[in-house]
């Protein structure tokens, strides 16, 4: 299945801005995060097709997965 993955802010460093990936049926968001070598603790917001989604969610053909890092400030 094809899924569009969009990375934001620091997640783009040495990765990509957006990329269409071919993934096996039943792939979860957690598996994609692990493949991208992003620490789960660094995730601020996870969205699928513009809606918040838990890491256990399975992705489907044509989904858009957006990953945002935690935002720090002072």
PQR file of N, CA, C, O and H, with PARSE charges and radii, in Angstrom:
ATOM      1  N   UNK A   1       0.851  -1.180   0.000 -0.4000 1.5000
ATOM      2  CA  UNK A   1       0.000   0.000   0.000 -0.0000 2.0000
ATOM      3  C   UNK A   1       0.887   1.230   0.000  0.5500 1.7000
ATOM      4  O   UNK A   1       1.987   1.212   0.551 -0.5500 1.4000
ATOM      5  N   UNK A   2       0.406   2.297  -0.619 -0.4000 1.5000
ATOM      6  CA  UNK A   2       1.167   3.544  -0.667 -0.0000 2.0000
ATOM      7  C   UNK A   2       0.624   4.513   0.374  0.5500 1.7000
ATOM      8  O   UNK A   2      -0.583   4.724   0.489 -0.5500 1.4000
ATOM      9  H   UNK A   2      -0.488   2.312  -1.067  0.4000 1.0000
ATOM     10  N   UNK A   3       1.565   5.104   1.139 -0.4000 1.5000
ATOM     11  CA  UNK A   3       1.236   6.073   2.181 -0.0000 2.0000
ATOM     12  C   UNK A   3       2.162   7.271   1.998  0.5500 1.7000
ATOM     13  O   UNK A   3       3.360   7.107   1.768 -0.5500 1.4000
ATOM     14  H   UNK A   3       2.546   4.932   1.046  0.4000 1.0000
ATOM     15  N   UNK A   4       1.604   8.471   2.099 -0.4000 1.5000
ATOM     16  CA  UNK A   4       2.404   9.685   2.039 -0.0000 2.0000
ATOM     17  C   UNK A   4       2.817  10.050   3.457  0.5500 1.7000
ATOM     18  O   UNK A   4       1.967  10.192   4.336 -0.5500 1.4000
ATOM     19  H   UNK A   4       0.630   8.604   2.285  0.4000 1.0000
ATOM     20  N   UNK A   5       4.109  10.203   3.683 -0.4000 1.5000
ATOM     21  CA  UNK A   5       4.621  10.556   5.007 -0.0000 2.0000
ATOM     22  C   UNK A   5       5.184  11.964   4.934  0.5500 1.7000
ATOM     23  O   UNK A   5       6.019  12.270   4.083 -0.5500 1.4000
ATOM     24  H   UNK A   5       4.800  10.088   2.970  0.4000 1.0000
ATOM     25  N   UNK A   6       4.717  12.819   5.838 -0.4000 1.5000
ATOM     26  CA  UNK A   6       5.192  14.195   5.918 -0.0000 2.0000
ATOM     27  C   UNK A   6       5.878  14.394   7.262  0.5500 1.7000
ATOM     28  O   UNK A   6       5.327  14.056   8.309 -0.5500 1.4000
ATOM     29  H   UNK A   6       4.039  12.570   6.530  0.4000 1.0000
ATOM     30  N   UNK A   7       7.084  14.944   7.220 -0.4000 1.5000
ATOM     31  CA  UNK A   7       7.841  15.230   8.435 -0.0000 2.0000
ATOM     32  C   UNK A   7       7.941  16.736   8.606  0.5500 1.7000
ATOM     33  O   UNK A   7       8.027  17.476   7.626 -0.5500 1.4000
ATOM     34  H   UNK A   7       7.532  15.219   6.369  0.4000 1.0000
ATOM     35  N   UNK A   8       7.930  17.183   9.849 -0.4000 1.5000
ATOM     36  CA  UNK A   8       7.969  18.610  10.133 -0.0000 2.0000
ATOM     37  C   UNK A   8       9.128  18.955  11.057  0.5500 1.7000
ATOM     38  O   UNK A   8       9.594  18.131  11.845 -0.5500 1.4000
ATOM     39  H   UNK A   8       7.860  16.582  10.645  0.4000 1.0000
ATOM     40  N   UNK A   9       9.581  20.209  10.932 -0.4000 1.5000
ATOM     41  CA  UNK A   9      10.622  20.803  11.787 -0.0000 2.0000
ATOM     42  C   UNK A   9      11.868  19.916  11.832  0.5500 1.7000
ATOM     43  O   UNK A   9      12.374  19.517  10.783 -0.5500 1.4000
ATOM     44  H   UNK A   9       9.203  20.877  10.292  0.4000 1.0000
ATOM     45  N   UNK A  10      12.366  19.605  13.018 -0.4000 1.5000
ATOM     46  CA  UNK A  10      13.627  18.882  13.168 -0.0000 2.0000
ATOM     47  C   UNK A  10      13.571  17.452  12.628  0.5500 1.7000
ATOM     48  O   UNK A  10      14.619  16.864  12.359 -0.5500 1.4000
ATOM     49  H   UNK A  10      11.955  19.929  13.871  0.4000 1.0000
ATOM     50  N   UNK A  11      12.395  16.890  12.466 -0.4000 1.5000
ATOM     51  CA  UNK A  11      12.305  15.535  11.911 -0.0000 2.0000
ATOM     52  C   UNK A  11      12.784  15.487  10.461  0.5500 1.7000
ATOM     53  O   UNK A  11      13.119  14.418   9.950 -0.5500 1.4000
ATOM     54  H   UNK A  11      11.544  17.368  12.684  0.4000 1.0000
ATOM     55  N   UNK A  12      12.815  16.640   9.803 -0.4000 1.5000
ATOM     56  CA  UNK A  12      13.266  16.691   8.411 -0.0000 2.0000
ATOM     57  C   UNK A  12      14.782  16.608   8.290  0.5500 1.7000
ATOM     58  O   UNK A  12      15.304  16.246   7.236 -0.5500 1.4000
ATOM     59  H   UNK A  12      12.542  17.508  10.217  0.4000 1.0000
ATOM     60  N   UNK A  13      15.486  16.939   9.358 -0.4000 1.5000
ATOM     61  CA  UNK A  13      16.955  16.950   9.307 -0.0000 2.0000
ATOM     62  C   UNK A  13      17.479  15.578   8.898  0.5500 1.7000
ATOM     63  O   UNK A  13      17.243  14.578   9.575 -0.5500 1.4000
ATOM     64  H   UNK A  13      15.063  17.233  10.215  0.4000 1.0000
ATOM     65  N   UNK A  14      18.193  15.553   7.779 -0.4000 1.5000
ATOM     66  CA  UNK A  14      18.802  14.345   7.243 -0.0000 2.0000
ATOM     67  C   UNK A  14      17.778  13.257   6.893  0.5500 1.7000
ATOM     68  O   UNK A  14      18.113  12.075   6.811 -0.5500 1.4000
ATOM     69  H   UNK A  14      18.385  16.366   7.229  0.4000 1.0000
ATOM     70  N   UNK A  15      16.524  13.681   6.689 -0.4000 1.5000
ATOM     71  CA  UNK A  15      15.494  12.748   6.235 -0.0000 2.0000
ATOM     72  C   UNK A  15      14.870  13.339   4.976  0.5500 1.7000
ATOM     73  O   UNK A  15      15.543  13.461   3.953 -0.5500 1.4000
ATOM     74  H   UNK A  15      16.252  14.641   6.755  0.4000 1.0000
ATOM     75  N   UNK A  16      13.618  13.700   5.037 -0.4000 1.5000
ATOM     76  CA  UNK A  16      12.895  14.242   3.896 -0.0000 2.0000
ATOM     77  C   UNK A  16      11.751  15.110   4.404  0.5500 1.7000
ATOM     78  O   UNK A  16      11.379  15.039   5.575 -0.5500 1.4000
ATOM     79  H   UNK A  16      13.071  13.601   5.868  0.4000 1.0000
ATOM     80  N   UNK A  17      11.197  15.927   3.518 -0.4000 1.5000
ATOM     81  CA  UNK A  17      10.046  16.761   3.857 -0.0000 2.0000
ATOM     82  C   UNK A  17       8.771  15.938   3.711  0.5500 1.7000
ATOM     83  O   UNK A  17       7.948  15.882   4.624 -0.5500 1.4000
ATOM     84  H   UNK A  17      11.499  15.985   2.567  0.4000 1.0000
ATOM     85  N   UNK A  18       8.620  15.307   2.563 -0.4000 1.5000
ATOM     86  CA  UNK A  18       7.523  14.364   2.358 -0.0000 2.0000
ATOM     87  C   UNK A  18       7.953  13.320   1.356  0.5500 1.7000
ATOM     88  O   UNK A  18       8.740  13.582   0.447 -0.5500 1.4000
ATOM     89  H   UNK A  18       9.288  15.352   1.821  0.4000 1.0000
ATOM     90  N   UNK A  19       7.414  12.125   1.546 -0.4000 1.5000
ATOM     91  CA  UNK A  19       7.813  11.014   0.691 -0.0000 2.0000
ATOM     92  C   UNK A  19       6.698   9.986   0.672  0.5500 1.7000
ATOM     93  O   UNK A  19       6.108   9.670   1.705 -0.5500 1.4000
ATOM     94  H   UNK A  19       6.774  11.913   2.285  0.4000 1.0000
ATOM     95  N   UNK A  20       6.414   9.469  -0.518 -0.4000 1.5000
ATOM     96  CA  UNK A  20       5.443   8.388  -0.630 -0.0000 2.0000
ATOM     97  C   UNK A  20       6.190   7.077  -0.437  0.5500 1.7000
ATOM     98  O   UNK A  20       7.199   6.822  -1.094 -0.5500 1.4000
ATOM     99  H   UNK A  20       6.893   9.726  -1.357  0.4000 1.0000
ATOM    100  N   UNK A  21       5.687   6.253   0.464 -0.4000 1.5000
ATOM    101  CA  UNK A  21       6.348   4.978   0.765 -0.0000 2.0000
ATOM    102  C   UNK A  21       5.391   3.829   0.480  0.5500 1.7000
ATOM    103  O   UNK A  21       4.179   3.943   0.664 -0.5500 1.4000
ATOM    104  H   UNK A  21       4.867   6.459   0.998  0.4000 1.0000
ATOM    105  N   UNK A  22       5.953   2.746   0.037 -0.4000 1.5000
ATOM    106  CA  UNK A  22       5.222   1.497  -0.153 -0.0000 2.0000
ATOM    107  C   UNK A  22       5.413   0.690   1.131  0.5500 1.7000
ATOM    108  O   UNK A  22       6.533   0.318   1.480 -0.5500 1.4000
ATOM    109  H   UNK A  22       6.937   2.653  -0.113  0.4000 1.0000
ATOM    110  N   UNK A  23       4.309   0.426   1.827 -0.4000 1.5000
ATOM    111  CA  UNK A  23       4.354  -0.286   3.104 -0.0000 2.0000
ATOM    112  C   UNK A  23       3.482  -1.536   3.042  0.5500 1.7000
ATOM    113  O   UNK A  23       2.507  -1.570   2.292 -0.5500 1.4000
ATOM    114  H   UNK A  23       3.399   0.729   1.544  0.4000 1.0000
ATOM    115  N   UNK A  24       3.821  -2.565   3.822 -0.4000 1.5000
ATOM    116  CA  UNK A  24       2.978  -3.761   3.863 -0.0000 2.0000
ATOM    117  C   UNK A  24       1.625  -3.453   4.520  0.5500 1.7000
ATOM    118  O   UNK A  24       1.539  -2.608   5.410 -0.5500 1.4000
ATOM    119  H   UNK A  24       4.614  -2.537   4.432  0.4000 1.0000
ATOM    120  N   UNK A  25       0.584  -4.139   4.077 -0.4000 1.5000
ATOM    121  CA  UNK A  25      -0.734  -4.003   4.706 -0.0000 2.0000
ATOM    122  C   UNK A  25      -0.604  -4.264   6.210  0.5500 1.7000
ATOM    123  O   UNK A  25       0.140  -5.149   6.634 -0.5500 1.4000
ATOM    124  H   UNK A  25       0.653  -4.826   3.354  0.4000 1.0000
ATOM    125  N   UNK A  26      -1.325  -3.494   6.997 -0.4000 1.5000
ATOM    126  CA  UNK A  26      -1.315  -3.687   8.446 -0.0000 2.0000
ATOM    127  C   UNK A  26      -0.208  -2.948   9.171  0.5500 1.7000
ATOM    128  O   UNK A  26      -0.083  -3.079  10.389 -0.5500 1.4000
ATOM    129  H   UNK A  26      -1.930  -2.775   6.653  0.4000 1.0000
ATOM    130  N   UNK A  27       0.602  -2.171   8.456 -0.4000 1.5000
ATOM    131  CA  UNK A  27       1.682  -1.407   9.088 -0.0000 2.0000
ATOM    132  C   UNK A  27       1.075  -0.370  10.033  0.5500 1.7000
ATOM    133  O   UNK A  27       0.109   0.310   9.687 -0.5500 1.4000
ATOM    134  H   UNK A  27       0.500  -2.064   7.467  0.4000 1.0000
ATOM    135  N   UNK A  28       1.657  -0.259  11.236 -0.4000 1.5000
ATOM    136  CA  UNK A  28       1.183   0.723  12.207 -0.0000 2.0000
ATOM    137  C   UNK A  28       2.057   1.976  12.160  0.5500 1.7000
ATOM    138  O   UNK A  28       3.166   1.969  11.625 -0.5500 1.4000
ATOM    139  H   UNK A  28       2.442  -0.812  11.517  0.4000 1.0000
ATOM    140  N   UNK A  29       1.522   3.040  12.734 -0.4000 1.5000
ATOM    141  CA  UNK A  29       2.293   4.279  12.831 -0.0000 2.0000
ATOM    142  C   UNK A  29       3.570   4.027  13.618  0.5500 1.7000
ATOM    143  O   UNK A  29       4.633   4.527  13.250 -0.5500 1.4000
ATOM    144  H   UNK A  29       0.621   3.045  13.169  0.4000 1.0000
ATOM    145  N   UNK A  30       3.477   3.256  14.700 -0.4000 1.5000
ATOM    146  CA  UNK A  30       4.647   2.948  15.529 -0.0000 2.0000
ATOM    147  C   UNK A  30       5.754   2.304  14.692  0.5500 1.7000
ATOM    148  O   UNK A  30       6.928   2.623  14.879 -0.5500 1.4000
ATOM    149  H   UNK A  30       2.613   2.850  14.998  0.4000 1.0000
ATOM    150  N   UNK A  31       5.400   1.413  13.783 -0.4000 1.5000
ATOM    151  CA  UNK A  31       6.395   0.756  12.941 -0.0000 2.0000
ATOM    152  C   UNK A  31       7.077   1.760  12.006  0.5500 1.7000
ATOM    153  O   UNK A  31       8.285   1.679  11.784 -0.5500 1.4000
ATOM    154  H   UNK A  31       4.446   1.154  13.632  0.4000 1.0000
ATOM    155  N   UNK A  32       6.312   2.699  11.462 -0.4000 1.5000
ATOM    156  CA  UNK A  32       6.889   3.722  10.591 -0.0000 2.0000
ATOM    157  C   UNK A  32       7.840   4.604  11.382  0.5500 1.7000
ATOM    158  O   UNK A  32       8.932   4.919  10.909 -0.5500 1.4000
ATOM    159  H   UNK A  32       5.330   2.765  11.642  0.4000 1.0000
ATOM    160  N   UNK A  33       7.437   5.007  12.579 -0.4000 1.5000
ATOM    161  CA  UNK A  33       8.280   5.843  13.436 -0.0000 2.0000
ATOM    162  C   UNK A  33       9.600   5.116  13.732  0.5500 1.7000
ATOM    163  O   UNK A  33      10.668   5.727  13.691 -0.5500 1.4000
ATOM    164  H   UNK A  33       6.549   4.751  12.963  0.4000 1.0000
ATOM    165  N   UNK A  34       9.526   3.831  14.025 -0.4000 1.5000
ATOM    166  CA  UNK A  34      10.734   3.047  14.300 -0.0000 2.0000
ATOM    167  C   UNK A  34      11.622   2.958  13.053  0.5500 1.7000
ATOM    168  O   UNK A  34      12.841   3.085  13.159 -0.5500 1.4000
ATOM    169  H   UNK A  34       8.658   3.335  14.058  0.4000 1.0000
ATOM    170  N   UNK A  35      11.029   2.743  11.879 -0.4000 1.5000
ATOM    171  CA  UNK A  35      11.800   2.664  10.637 -0.0000 2.0000
ATOM    172  C   UNK A  35      12.518   3.975  10.345  0.5500 1.7000
ATOM    173  O   UNK A  35      13.620   3.978   9.797 -0.5500 1.4000
ATOM    174  H   UNK A  35      10.038   2.640  11.793  0.4000 1.0000
ATOM    175  N   UNK A  36      11.889   5.089  10.713 -0.4000 1.5000
ATOM    176  CA  UNK A  36      12.490   6.401  10.494 -0.0000 2.0000
ATOM    177  C   UNK A  36      13.495   6.777  11.583  0.5500 1.7000
ATOM    178  O   UNK A  36      14.116   7.839  11.528 -0.5500 1.4000
ATOM    179  H   UNK A  36      10.993   5.086  11.158  0.4000 1.0000
ATOM    180  N   UNK A  37      13.648   5.895  12.571 -0.4000 1.5000
ATOM    181  CA  UNK A  37      14.555   6.109  13.695 -0.0000 2.0000
ATOM    182  C   UNK A  37      14.246   7.405  14.442  0.5500 1.7000
ATOM    183  O   UNK A  37      15.137   8.180  14.788 -0.5500 1.4000
ATOM    184  H   UNK A  37      13.144   5.032  12.616  0.4000 1.0000
ATOM    185  N   UNK A  38      12.940   7.611  14.679 -0.4000 1.5000
ATOM    186  CA  UNK A  38      12.477   8.743  15.476 -0.0000 2.0000
ATOM    187  C   UNK A  38      12.099   8.196  16.845  0.5500 1.7000
ATOM    188  O   UNK A  38      11.325   7.244  16.943 -0.5500 1.4000
ATOM    189  H   UNK A  38      12.216   6.981  14.398  0.4000 1.0000
ATOM    190  N   UNK A  39      12.640   8.789  17.897 -0.4000 1.5000
ATOM    191  CA  UNK A  39      12.314   8.344  19.259 -0.0000 2.0000
ATOM    192  C   UNK A  39      10.869   8.718  19.568  0.5500 1.7000
ATOM    193  O   UNK A  39      10.451   9.853  19.342 -0.5500 1.4000
ATOM    194  H   UNK A  39      13.269   9.562  17.818  0.4000 1.0000
ATOM    195  N   UNK A  40      10.113   7.757  20.086 -0.4000 1.5000
ATOM    196  CA  UNK A  40       8.707   8.026  20.413 -0.0000 2.0000
ATOM    197  C   UNK A  40       8.567   9.193  21.385  0.5500 1.7000
ATOM    198  O   UNK A  40       7.581   9.929  21.336 -0.5500 1.4000
ATOM    199  H   UNK A  40      10.453   6.835  20.269  0.4000 1.0000
ATOM    200  N   UNK A  41       9.558   9.366  22.275 -0.4000 1.5000
ATOM    201  CA  UNK A  41       9.512  10.455  23.258 -0.0000 2.0000
ATOM    202  C   UNK A  41       9.618  11.817  22.585  0.5500 1.7000
ATOM    203  O   UNK A  41       9.237  12.830  23.172 -0.5500 1.4000
ATOM    204  H   UNK A  41      10.359   8.769  22.315  0.4000 1.0000
ATOM    205  N   UNK A  42      10.135  11.848  21.354 -0.4000 1.5000
ATOM    206  CA  UNK A  42      10.310  13.106  20.630 -0.0000 2.0000
ATOM    207  C   UNK A  42       9.052  13.529  19.865  0.5500 1.7000
ATOM    208  O   UNK A  42       8.969  14.657  19.378 -0.5500 1.4000
ATOM    209  H   UNK A  42      10.444  11.025  20.878  0.4000 1.0000
ATOM    210  N   UNK A  43       8.075  12.623  19.762 -0.4000 1.5000
ATOM    211  CA  UNK A  43       6.852  12.930  19.023 -0.0000 2.0000
ATOM    212  C   UNK A  43       5.981  13.909  19.795  0.5500 1.7000
ATOM    213  O   UNK A  43       5.687  13.706  20.973 -0.5500 1.4000
ATOM    214  H   UNK A  43       8.143  11.707  20.157  0.4000 1.0000
ATOM    215  N   UNK A  44       5.574  14.967  19.118 -0.4000 1.5000
ATOM    216  CA  UNK A  44       4.659  15.929  19.722 -0.0000 2.0000
ATOM    217  C   UNK A  44       3.240  15.695  19.262  0.5500 1.7000
ATOM    218  O   UNK A  44       2.308  15.702  20.065 -0.5500 1.4000
ATOM    219  H   UNK A  44       5.812  15.133  18.161  0.4000 1.0000
ATOM    220  N   UNK A  45       3.074  15.487  17.955 -0.4000 1.5000
ATOM    221  CA  UNK A  45       1.747  15.285  17.398 -0.0000 2.0000
ATOM    222  C   UNK A  45       1.849  14.313  16.227  0.5500 1.7000
ATOM    223  O   UNK A  45       2.771  14.381  15.414 -0.5500 1.4000
ATOM    224  H   UNK A  45       3.832  15.482  17.302  0.4000 1.0000
ATOM    225  N   UNK A  46       0.878  13.410  16.166 -0.4000 1.5000
ATOM    226  CA  UNK A  46       0.800  12.429  15.089 -0.0000 2.0000
ATOM    227  C   UNK A  46      -0.586  12.561  14.467  0.5500 1.7000
ATOM    228  O   UNK A  46      -1.600  12.496  15.161 -0.5500 1.4000
ATOM    229  H   UNK A  46       0.129  13.355  16.826  0.4000 1.0000
ATOM    230  N   UNK A  47      -0.614  12.747  13.152 -0.4000 1.5000
ATOM    231  CA  UNK A  47      -1.897  12.911  12.479 -0.0000 2.0000
ATOM    232  C   UNK A  47      -1.967  12.003  11.247  0.5500 1.7000
ATOM    233  O   UNK A  47      -0.982  11.823  10.530 -0.5500 1.4000
ATOM    234  H   UNK A  47       0.210  12.800  12.588  0.4000 1.0000
ATOM    235  N   UNK A  48      -3.145  11.441  11.023 -0.4000 1.5000
ATOM    236  CA  UNK A  48      -3.421  10.676   9.814 -0.0000 2.0000
ATOM    237  C   UNK A  48      -4.604  11.341   9.132  0.5500 1.7000
ATOM    238  O   UNK A  48      -5.684  11.459   9.711 -0.5500 1.4000
ATOM    239  H   UNK A  48      -3.944  11.587  11.605  0.4000 1.0000
ATOM    240  N   UNK A  49      -4.393  11.767   7.916 -0.4000 1.5000
ATOM    241  CA  UNK A  49      -5.436  12.442   7.138 -0.0000 2.0000
ATOM    242  C   UNK A  49      -6.030  13.631   7.893  0.5500 1.7000
ATOM    243  O   UNK A  49      -7.238  13.867   7.853 -0.5500 1.4000
ATOM    244  H   UNK A  49      -3.515  11.671   7.445  0.4000 1.0000
ATOM    245  N   UNK A  50      -5.148  14.387   8.590 -0.4000 1.5000
ATOM    246  CA  UNK A  50      -5.566  15.596   9.280 -0.0000 2.0000
ATOM    247  C   UNK A  50      -6.225  15.391  10.632  0.5500 1.7000
ATOM    248  O   UNK A  50      -6.750  16.345  11.206 -0.5500 1.4000
ATOM    249  H   UNK A  50      -4.167  14.195   8.622  0.4000 1.0000
ATOM    250  N   UNK A  51      -6.214  14.158  11.161 -0.4000 1.5000
ATOM    251  CA  UNK A  51      -6.812  13.880  12.470 -0.0000 2.0000
ATOM    252  C   UNK A  51      -5.786  13.216  13.376  0.5500 1.7000
ATOM    253  O   UNK A  51      -4.961  12.421  12.923 -0.5500 1.4000
ATOM    254  H   UNK A  51      -5.788  13.383  10.695  0.4000 1.0000
ATOM    255  N   UNK A  52      -5.846  13.548  14.655 -0.4000 1.5000
ATOM    256  CA  UNK A  52      -4.934  12.935  15.618 -0.0000 2.0000
ATOM    257  C   UNK A  52      -5.111  11.419  15.594  0.5500 1.7000
ATOM    258  O   UNK A  52      -6.220  10.910  15.432 -0.5500 1.4000
ATOM    259  H   UNK A  52      -6.516  14.193  15.022  0.4000 1.0000
ATOM    260  N   UNK A  53      -3.993  10.710  15.759 -0.4000 1.5000
ATOM    261  CA  UNK A  53      -4.040   9.250  15.710 -0.0000 2.0000
ATOM    262  C   UNK A  53      -3.037   8.667  16.699  0.5500 1.7000
ATOM    263  O   UNK A  53      -1.934   9.194  16.847 -0.5500 1.4000
ATOM    264  H   UNK A  53      -3.093  11.124  15.890  0.4000 1.0000
ATOM    265  N   UNK A  54      -3.412   7.573  17.384 -0.4000 1.5000
ATOM    266  CA  UNK A  54      -2.475   6.895  18.286 -0.0000 2.0000
ATOM    267  C   UNK A  54      -1.455   6.069  17.494  0.5500 1.7000
ATOM    268  O   UNK A  54      -1.703   5.691  16.349 -0.5500 1.4000
ATOM    269  H   UNK A  54      -4.307   7.144  17.265  0.4000 1.0000
ATOM    270  N   UNK A  55      -0.326   5.800  18.108 -0.4000 1.5000
ATOM    271  CA  UNK A  55       0.746   5.057  17.449 -0.0000 2.0000
ATOM    272  C   UNK A  55       0.326   3.648  17.030  0.5500 1.7000
ATOM    273  O   UNK A  55       0.912   3.077  16.110 -0.5500 1.4000
ATOM    274  H   UNK A  55      -0.124   6.107  19.038  0.4000 1.0000
ATOM    275  N   UNK A  56      -0.668   3.091  17.686 -0.4000 1.5000
ATOM    276  CA  UNK A  56      -1.114   1.731  17.382 -0.0000 2.0000
ATOM    277  C   UNK A  56      -1.988   1.673  16.132  0.5500 1.7000
ATOM    278  O   UNK A  56      -2.297   0.584  15.650 -0.5500 1.4000
ATOM    279  H   UNK A  56      -1.144   3.554  18.433  0.4000 1.0000
ATOM    280  N   UNK A  57      -2.392   2.827  15.600 -0.4000 1.5000
ATOM    281  CA  UNK A  57      -3.278   2.861  14.437 -0.0000 2.0000
ATOM    282  C   UNK A  57      -2.607   2.223  13.227  0.5500 1.7000
ATOM    283  O   UNK A  57      -1.425   2.441  12.963 -0.5500 1.4000
ATOM    284  H   UNK A  57      -2.142   3.712  15.992  0.4000 1.0000
ATOM    285  N   UNK A  58      -3.389   1.430  12.498 -0.4000 1.5000
ATOM    286  CA  UNK A  58      -2.903   0.857  11.251 -0.0000 2.0000
ATOM    287  C   UNK A  58      -3.130   1.864  10.129  0.5500 1.7000
ATOM    288  O   UNK A  58      -4.141   2.566  10.088 -0.5500 1.4000
ATOM    289  H   UNK A  58      -4.349   1.252  12.712  0.4000 1.0000
ATOM    290  N   UNK A  59      -2.181   1.910   9.243 -0.4000 1.5000
ATOM    291  CA  UNK A  59      -2.292   2.790   8.085 -0.0000 2.0000
ATOM    292  C   UNK A  59      -2.978   2.046   6.945  0.5500 1.7000
ATOM    293  O   UNK A  59      -2.951   0.817   6.876 -0.5500 1.4000
ATOM    294  H   UNK A  59      -1.360   1.340   9.276  0.4000 1.0000
ATOM    295  N   UNK A  60      -3.595   2.821   6.051 -0.4000 1.5000
ATOM    296  CA  UNK A  60      -4.319   2.243   4.924 -0.0000 2.0000
ATOM    297  C   UNK A  60      -3.892   2.914   3.626  0.5500 1.7000
ATOM    298  O   UNK A  60      -3.336   4.012   3.636 -0.5500 1.4000
ATOM    299  H   UNK A  60      -3.617   3.819   6.107  0.4000 1.0000
ATOM    300  N   UNK A  61      -4.155   2.249   2.521 -0.4000 1.5000
ATOM    301  CA  UNK A  61      -3.835   2.769   1.193 -0.0000 2.0000
ATOM    302  C   UNK A  61      -4.304   4.217   1.053  0.5500 1.7000
ATOM    303  O   UNK A  61      -5.461   4.535   1.328 -0.5500 1.4000
ATOM    304  H   UNK A  61      -4.607   1.357   2.513  0.4000 1.0000
ATOM    305  N   UNK A  62      -3.386   5.093   0.620 -0.4000 1.5000
ATOM    306  CA  UNK A  62      -3.741   6.482   0.366 -0.0000 2.0000
ATOM    307  C   UNK A  62      -3.706   7.407   1.568  0.5500 1.7000
ATOM    308  O   UNK A  62      -3.961   8.604   1.432 -0.5500 1.4000
ATOM    309  H   UNK A  62      -2.446   4.835   0.397  0.4000 1.0000
ATOM    310  N   UNK A  63      -3.391   6.868   2.758 -0.4000 1.5000
ATOM    311  CA  UNK A  63      -3.320   7.718   3.964 -0.0000 2.0000
ATOM    312  C   UNK A  63      -2.168   8.708   3.857  0.5500 1.7000
ATOM    313  O   UNK A  63      -1.184   8.475   3.156 -0.5500 1.4000
ATOM    314  H   UNK A  63      -3.184   5.896   2.869  0.4000 1.0000
ATOM    315  N   UNK A  64      -2.319   9.823   4.573 -0.4000 1.5000
ATOM    316  CA  UNK A  64      -1.233  10.787   4.749 -0.0000 2.0000
ATOM    317  C   UNK A  64      -0.900  10.821   6.230  0.5500 1.7000
ATOM    318  O   UNK A  64      -1.745  11.169   7.054 -0.5500 1.4000
ATOM    319  H   UNK A  64      -3.119  10.013   5.142  0.4000 1.0000
ATOM    320  N   UNK A  65       0.324  10.461   6.566 -0.4000 1.5000
ATOM    321  CA  UNK A  65       0.808  10.457   7.941 -0.0000 2.0000
ATOM    322  C   UNK A  65       1.698  11.661   8.145  0.5500 1.7000
ATOM    323  O   UNK A  65       2.675  11.842   7.420 -0.5500 1.4000
ATOM    324  H   UNK A  65       1.011  10.178   5.897  0.4000 1.0000
ATOM    325  N   UNK A  66       1.370  12.490   9.129 -0.4000 1.5000
ATOM    326  CA  UNK A  66       2.161  13.676   9.448 -0.0000 2.0000
ATOM    327  C   UNK A  66       2.735  13.526  10.851  0.5500 1.7000
ATOM    328  O   UNK A  66       2.008  13.225  11.798 -0.5500 1.4000
ATOM    329  H   UNK A  66       0.576  12.343   9.719  0.4000 1.0000
ATOM    330  N   UNK A  67       4.053  13.738  10.982 -0.4000 1.5000
ATOM    331  CA  UNK A  67       4.742  13.590  12.263 -0.0000 2.0000
ATOM    332  C   UNK A  67       5.367  14.930  12.643  0.5500 1.7000
ATOM    333  O   UNK A  67       6.149  15.500  11.882 -0.5500 1.4000
ATOM    334  H   UNK A  67       4.644  13.982  10.213  0.4000 1.0000
ATOM    335  N   UNK A  68       5.015  15.423  13.826 -0.4000 1.5000
ATOM    336  CA  UNK A  68       5.525  16.695  14.350 -0.0000 2.0000
ATOM    337  C   UNK A  68       6.303  16.424  15.619  0.5500 1.7000
ATOM    338  O   UNK A  68       5.868  15.623  16.445 -0.5500 1.4000
ATOM    339  H   UNK A  68       4.380  14.960  14.444  0.4000 1.0000
ATOM    340  N   UNK A  69       7.465  17.084  15.798 -0.4000 1.5000
ATOM    341  CA  UNK A  69       8.224  16.910  17.035 -0.0000 2.0000
ATOM    342  C   UNK A  69       7.637  17.755  18.164  0.5500 1.7000
ATOM    343  O   UNK A  69       6.836  18.661  17.932 -0.5500 1.4000
ATOM    344  H   UNK A  69       7.819  17.735  15.127  0.4000 1.0000
ATOM    345  N   UNK A  70       8.049  17.441  19.379 -0.4000 1.5000
ATOM    346  CA  UNK A  70       7.713  18.275  20.523 -0.0000 2.0000
ATOM    347  C   UNK A  70       8.302  19.660  20.302  0.5500 1.7000
ATOM    348  O   UNK A  70       9.372  19.802  19.710 -0.5500 1.4000
ATOM    349  H   UNK A  70       8.700  16.706  19.567  0.4000 1.0000
ATOM    350  N   UNK A  71       7.613  20.657  20.772 -0.4000 1.5000
ATOM    351  CA  UNK A  71       8.099  22.030  20.642 -0.0000 2.0000
ATOM    352  C   UNK A  71       8.548  22.503  22.019  0.5500 1.7000
ATOM    353  O   UNK A  71       7.784  22.441  22.982 -0.5500 1.4000
ATOM    354  H   UNK A  71       6.744  20.542  21.253  0.4000 1.0000
ATOM    355  N   UNK A  72       9.771  22.969  22.107 -0.4000 1.5000
ATOM    356  CA  UNK A  72      10.285  23.462  23.370 -0.0000 2.0000
ATOM    357  C   UNK A  72      10.342  24.989  23.343  0.5500 1.7000
ATOM    358  O   UNK A  72      10.318  25.616  22.284 -0.5500 1.4000
ATOM    359  H   UNK A  72      10.391  23.019  21.324  0.4000 1.0000
ATOM    360  N   UNK A  73      10.414  25.538  24.491 -0.4000 1.5000
ATOM    361  CA  UNK A  73      10.504  26.985  24.566 -0.0000 2.0000
ATOM    362  C   UNK A  73      10.755  27.422  25.983  0.5500 1.7000
ATOM    363  O   UNK A  73      10.834  26.610  26.904 -0.5500 1.4000
ATOM    364  H   UNK A  73      10.433  25.028  25.352  0.4000 1.0000
ATOM    365  N   UNK A  74      10.875  28.683  26.135 -0.4000 1.5000
ATOM    366  CA  UNK A  74      11.190  29.157  27.461 -0.0000 2.0000
ATOM    367  C   UNK A  74      10.471  30.422  27.784  0.5500 1.7000
ATOM    368  O   UNK A  74      10.630  30.960  28.879 -0.5500 1.4000
ATOM    369  H   UNK A  74      10.811  29.343  25.387  0.4000 1.0000
TER
END
